[in-house]
Amino acid sequence: MNVPRVPELDDELVVRHRRAHLELREAHDAAGPEVRRLFLLLQRRLLIESLAYVQPVTASPTEQQLFPPPRAFLTRTQELRMFGADAVYRHLDSRIAMRDMGAVERVLDRSTPVVFHALLEGLTPSGRETNPGMLRATPTAWKPEANSYMHPPATMCSDLVDEALEVASGSSVPSCVRGAWLTFTMLSIHPFVDGNGRTSRALYLAVVADDVPLGLDFGVLEQWSITRSAYVAALQQGQRVERYDGERMDARPFVEYATITSTVGAELCAARIARLGQEHASRCASGSSPAQSLVLGAASVERVLVPDQLAALGGSEVVDAADDLLTSNTLRWVERPPSRRTTEHPERWGLALAQG
């Protein structure tokens, strides 16, 4: 075998991981439709931001961590990375739907790494050509002062990637182990000119999608963003060799790290659903209709809602609810800060809570 061994993980870590994701699914299914839509609105944004890694999420144990605001002051490069991450999210969502329909056997496919890379790098976020969707044909390495480890020659990349995908698809170990192992292995192979981190992180989501109860591991990438230094340390701990050597490299530190952070992410997602549910129930008890409570919850989570975000929450009932909230001065039009205006959402005005 030319790829690293798939490590065995302590049963306790696997059991805790499984339990956390089952409890998240139970919390999600027990919540009403409005709460589920709010959860998806928030978690989709956080997943895309974290996959693009435009900046770390604040890690202090406060309300801000429970409902982080949208990223601000995005550069053009960061915007393009976000567009690519959004495209990967939509691809994953479609593959999951196709699997559920029986059209494909699993979410991960032999083409998945190059598809992800093409989506992530197709807009050339770095401003230079990175051959989207193609394996590298040139040597690459970390900066020596950061990591002395050397990636394998370009001529080995195709065979190594094929072998890694075969192991990740065919191994009988839990998907959280296989997903983290594939991320570690792909980062160690470094098969693309650029975008290896984003592609490898997305591959984790593709592997575990066949096993996690909600279909997507919504919380893990956010934790990898928050704990970036630990993420890098776990990766480098398994790469303490002069150059790529599957027999001598050790994926266990990264697999342990990934399993723990996936567990923490699921627990945080369950806490978010609980708080969203409490706030929704409180608004309805105070006289808001379910649709009005949905709009108010979205305005609270996103700070300022633009029209297409409002439309994505539902149909005419949601739009009518927003109109009623404007009439009653519960919502108001506010000028969006320049730091929040992007090429995707350039609108000058948006909807915000009146007391905000």
Residue, then its C-alpha position, 0 to 999 in steps of 0.5 A: m500500500n502506498v497510502p497511509r494506514v487507516p488507523e483504529l480509533d478508540d471505541e469511546l470516541v466513535v460512540r460519543h461521535r455517533r451519539a452526538h449526531l443522533e441527538l442532533r438528528e432527534a433535535h432537528d426532527a423534533a423542531g418545527p418547520e420554521v426552526r428547521r429553516l432557520f437552522l439551515l439558513l445559519q448552518r449553510r452560511l457557516l459551513i460555506e464560510s468555514l469551507a472557504y476559510v475566509q477568516p476564523v470564527t470567534a471562539s469565545p463561549t458567548e452568544q456570539q459563538l452560538f449565532p455568529p454574524p455573517r463575515a464582513f470586510l471580504t476581499r475579492t479573493q475571499e468572495l470568490r472562495m465563498f462562491g466556490a464553496d457555495a458551489v461545492y455545497r450545492h454539488l454535495d446536496s445534489r449528490i445526497a439527493m441522488r443517493d437517496m433516490g437510488a441514482v448513485e450508490r454513494v456520495l463520494d465518486r472517483s470524480t469527486p476530488v477533481v469536481f470539487h477542485a474545479l468548483l473551488e478554483g474555477l473562478t481563480p480566487s488567487g488571481r493566478e491559473t491553478n488548472p481547475g479540475m486537474l492534478r498537478a504536473t509540477p513539484t510542490a512543497w511547504k515553505p521550509e520554515a513552516n513544514s519541512y515535509m515534502h509532497p510526492p512527485a507529480t507523477m505519483c499523484s494520480d495513482l495515489v489519489d485513486e488508491a486513497l479513494e478506493v480505501a475511503s470507499g471500501s474500508s469497513v471502519p466508521s465513516c468519521v474515520r474514513g473521512a478524516w483519513l482521506t482528508f489527511t491523505m489528500l493533504s499529504i499528497h497535495p495533488f493540486v496546484d492550489g486549493n488542496g485544503r478546501t478540496s480535502r475538507a470538502l472530501y470529508l463531508a462527502v465521505v461522512a454524508d453516507d452515514v451521519p444522520l442529517g446527511l451533512d456534517f454541518g458543524v465540523l468545518e466550523q470547528w476546524s476553522i475555529t481551532r485552526s492551529a490544532y488542525v494544522a498541528a494534528l496534520q503535521q504530527g502525522q507528517r513527521v517524515e522528510r518526504y511522502d512515505g505512506e508506511r511511515m506517516d501516521a493519520r491517527p492524530f488527525v483522525e482523532y482531532a477530526t472525530i472530536t471536533s465533529t462531535v463538538g460541532a454536532e453538540l453545538c448545532a443541537a444547542r443552536i436548534a434548542r435556542l432557535g426553538q425557544e426563541h421561536a416559541s416565545r415569539c409565537a406566545s407573544g402573538s407572532s404568527p409562525a411565518q412572522s416568527l420565522v422572518l424575525g428569527a432570520a433577521s436576528v440570525e443574519r442581522v440584516l436580511v436582503p430580499d433574496q434571503l427573505a424569498a429563500l425562506g418561503g413563499s408568499e406567506v413569508v413575504d406577507a409576514a415581512d410586510d406586516l412586520l414592517t407595517s407594525n414597525t417590528l422590522r425596518w429598512v436600514e442601510r447596510p454597512p459597506s462592509r456587508r455589501t458584496t458582489e453577490h449581495p450589493e443591496r444598499w438596504g435590508l430588513a432589520l429588527a426595529q429594536g436593533 
